[in-house]
Amino acid sequence: MDHSAHDGRPAGAALTRLAISATLHCLTGCAIGEVLGMVIGTALGWSDVQTIVLAVALAFVFGYSFTIGPVMRSGLSLRAAVPVALAADTISITVMEVVDNAIMLLVPGAMEAGLDSWLFWGALAFALAVAFVVTVPVNRWLIGRGKGHAVVHQFHGGHGSDHEAGSTHGGEHTRRAHG
């Protein structure tokens, strides 16, 4: 395995694995918010713009909460955890949301399809999959420069061992990158 690093940062295959893991984390929060927003907006008969605004807002809420919770469990207050989550996830969530919503708008009829339509669910699954593929290199680049999800890992590295933190978010990623 390639665990080479400069300045204590992962490189090579370790960096790629960390970026994939960080992007899966982002995808989970984004997908929950995105699906919930699309379902609510579609069920209420909202316009494409209203539905997308709700879906994006919920994607950010869920995405940030998936970082804030573990960071707080490792000892940080909510007031201190929020900036960590903003630094860790904003670019990743933004890229993912731009890509998946653009695809939903580009697939003919996807936004107008009902919740019982294979077109709606197929387009949404495809959009999220493409967003994942596009976001992995973005996260790899950010983490390699000590940005994005690396902010969470630096926090965990500076405040006790991964095992003490009890965080599946930061601890899992850090162990993969360094152990």
KOLVEXZA-811640 format. One record per residue: x negated, y negated, z of N, C-alpha, C, O in turn. Coordinates in steps of 0.2 Angstrom, whole numbers, plus 5000, padded with zeros to 4 digits. Example, Ala and Ser with C-alpha at 12.3 -4.5 7.8 and 13.67 -1.06 7.14 Angstrom:
! KOLVEXZA-811640
493450285039493850225039493450165039492950175042
493650115035493250055036493650005039493349945040
END
This chain:
! KOLVEXZA-811640
499650065000500050005000499649945000499049945003
499849894997499549824996499749785002500349755002
499349775007499549735013499049675013498949635018
498749665007498249605007498649545008499149535006
498249495011498649435012498049375013497549385016
498249315011497849265013498249215018498849205017
497949185022498249145027498749185031499249155033
498749255032499249295036499849305032500349335035
499849285026500449295022500449365018499849375015
500949395017500949455013500849435005500949385003
500549485002500349474995500549544991500649594994
500549544984500649604980501249634982501849604982
501249704982501849744983502149724990502749734990
501849714995502149695001502549635001503049625004
502249584997502649524996503349534992503849504993
503249574987503849594983504349634987504949614986
504149684991504649714996504949665000505549675001
504549615003504849565007505349525004505849505006
505249504998505649464994506349504992506849474992
506249564990506849604989507249614995507849604995
506949625001507349635007507649565009508249565011
507249505008507549445010508149425005508649395007
508149444999508649434994509249474995509849454994
509149544998509749585000510049555006510649555006
509649525010509949485016510449435013510949425016
510149395009510549335006511149355002511649335003
511049414998511549434994512149464999512749454997
512049495005512549515009512949455011513549455011
512649405014513049345016513349315011513949295011
513049305005513349274999513949314997514449284995
513849374996514349414994515049414998515549414995
514949415005515449415009515849355008516449355007
515449295008515849235007516149225000516649195000
515749244995515949234988516649274987517149254985
516649344989517249384989517749354992518349354990
517649334999518249305003518549244999519149234999
518049204997518249134994518649154987519149124986
518449194983518749214977519449244978519949234975
519449294983520049324985520649274988521149274985
520349224992520849174995521049134989521649114988
520649104985520749054980521249084975521649054972
521049144973521449184968522149194971522649184967
522249224977522849244980523249174980523949184980
522949124982523349064983523549024976523848974976
523249054970523349024964522948954963523148914959
522448944967522048884966521648884959521648934956
521448824958521148814951520448844952520148864958
520048844946519348874946518948834951518548864955
518948764950518548724954518648734962518248744966
519348734964519448744971519248814974518948814979
519348864970519148924972518348934972518148964977
518048904967517248904968517048864974516548884977
517348804975517048764981517148804987516748814991
517748844988517848884994517348944994517048955000
517248974989516849034989516149014990515749044994
515848954987515248934989515148914996514648924999
515648874999515648855006515548915010515148915015
515948965009515949025013515349065012515049095017
515049065006514449105005513849065010513449105013
513849005010513348965014513448985021513048995025
514148985024514248995031514049065033513749075038
514249115029514049185030513249195030512949225034
512949165024512249175023511849145029511449175032
512049085031511749055037511849085043511349095047
512449115044512649145051512249215051512049235057
512049245046511649305046510949295048510549335049
510749235047510049215050510049185057509649195061
510549145058510649105065510749155070510449155075
511149205069511249255074510649295077510449295083
510249325072509649355074509149315077508749325082
509049255075508549205077508749185084508349175089
509449175086509649155092509549215097509349205103
509649275095509549335099508749345101508649375106
508349315097507649315099507449255103506849255105
507949215106507749175111507849095109507749055113
508049085103508049015101508748985102509249025102
508848925104509548895105509848885098509548885093
510548875098510848865092510648795089510548795083
510448745093510248685090509548695087509448665082
509148745089508448755086508548805080508148805076
509048855081509148905076509348875069509248905064
509848825069510148795063509648775058509648795053
509148735061508648715056508148765053507948765047
508048815057507748875054508148915049507848925044
508748925050509148955045509248905039509248935033
509248845039509348795034508648805030508648805023
508048805033507448815029507348875026507148885021
507648935030507548995027507949015021507749055017
508548995021509049015017509348965011509648995006
509248905012509548855007509448865000509848874996
508848874998508648884991508848944989509148954983
508749004993509049064991509749074989509949094984
510149044994510849044993511049004987511549014984
510748944987510948894981510848934974511248924970
510248964973510148994967510649054966510949054960
510749094971511249144970511949124969512249144964
512149064972512849044971512849004964513349014960
512348974961512348944955512448994949512848994945
512049044950512049104945512649144945512949154940
512849164951513449204951514149164949514549194946
514149104951514749064949514749044942515249044938
514149034939514049024932514349084928514649074923
514149144930514349204926515049214927515349224922
515349204933516049204933516449164929516949174926
516149104928516449054923516349074916516849054912
515849104914515649124908516049184905516149194899
516249234910516549294908517249274906517649254911
517449284900518149264898518749294902518749354902
519149254905519649274909519549304916520049314920
518949304918518749324925519049284930519349314935
519049224930519349174935520049184935520349164940
520349194930521149194929521349264931521949274932
520949314931521149384932521449394939521149354944
521949434940522149444947521749484951521249514948
521849484957521449534962521549604961521149644963
522049624957522149694955521849714948521949764946
521449664946521149674939520449694939520049674943
520249744935519549774935519149714932518549714934
519449674928519049614925518749574931518149554931
519149554935518949514941518449544945517849514946
518549604947518049634952517449654948516849654951
517449674942516949694938516449634936515849644937
516749574934516449514933516049494940515449474939
516449494945516149474952515549524953514949494956
515549584953515049634954514449614950513849614952
514549604943514049594938513749524940513149524940
514149474942513849414943513349414949512849384949
513549454954513149454960512549494959512049484962
512549544955511949584953511449544949510849544950
511749504944511249464941510949414945510349394945
511349384950511149334954510549364959510049324960
510649424961510149454965509449464961508949444963
509549484954508949494950508549424949507949424949
508949374948508649304947508349274954507849244953
508649294959508449264966507849304969507449264972
507749364967507149394970506449364968506049344973
506349344962505749304961505649234964505149214966
506249204965506249144968506049154976505649114978
506349204979506149214986505449244986505049224991
505149274981504449304982504049244981503549234985
504149194977503749134976503749094983503249064985
504349084986504449044992504049074998503749045001
504149144999503849175004503149175003502749165008
502849184997502149184996501849114998501249114999
502249064998501948995000502148975007502148915009
502449025011502649015018503248975019503348945024
503648975013504348945013504948995013504749055014
505548975013506149015013506149065019506049045025
506249125018506249175023505649185027505649205033
505049155024504449165028504549115034504149135039
504949065034505049025040505349065046505049055052
505749115045506049155050505449205053505449215059
505049225048504549275050503949235054503749265059
503849175052503349135056503649125063503249125068
504249115064504549105070504549165074504249165080
504649225072504649285075503849305077503749325082
503449285072502749305074502449255079502049275083
502749195080502549155085502849155092502649125097
503349195092503749205099503849275101504349295102
503349315101503349385103503349425098503349415092
503249495099503249545094503949555091504449535094
503949585085504549605082505049645086505649635086
504749695090505149735094505449705100505949715102
505049655103505349615108505949565106506449555109
505849545099506349505097507049535096507549505096
507049605094507649635093508049615087508649635087
507749585082508049565076507949605071507349625069
508449625068508449665061508249625056507949645051
508349555056508249515051507449505050507149525046
507249465055506549445055506049505057505549515053
506249545061505849605063505749655058505149675057
506249665054506149715049505749695044505249725041
505849635041505449605036504749595038504249615034
504549575044503949565046503549635047502949635045
503849685049503549745050503349775043502849805042
503849765038503649795032503049755028502649785025
503049695030502549655027501849665030501349655027
501849675037501249685040501049755043500549765046
501549795043501449865046501549915042501549975044
END
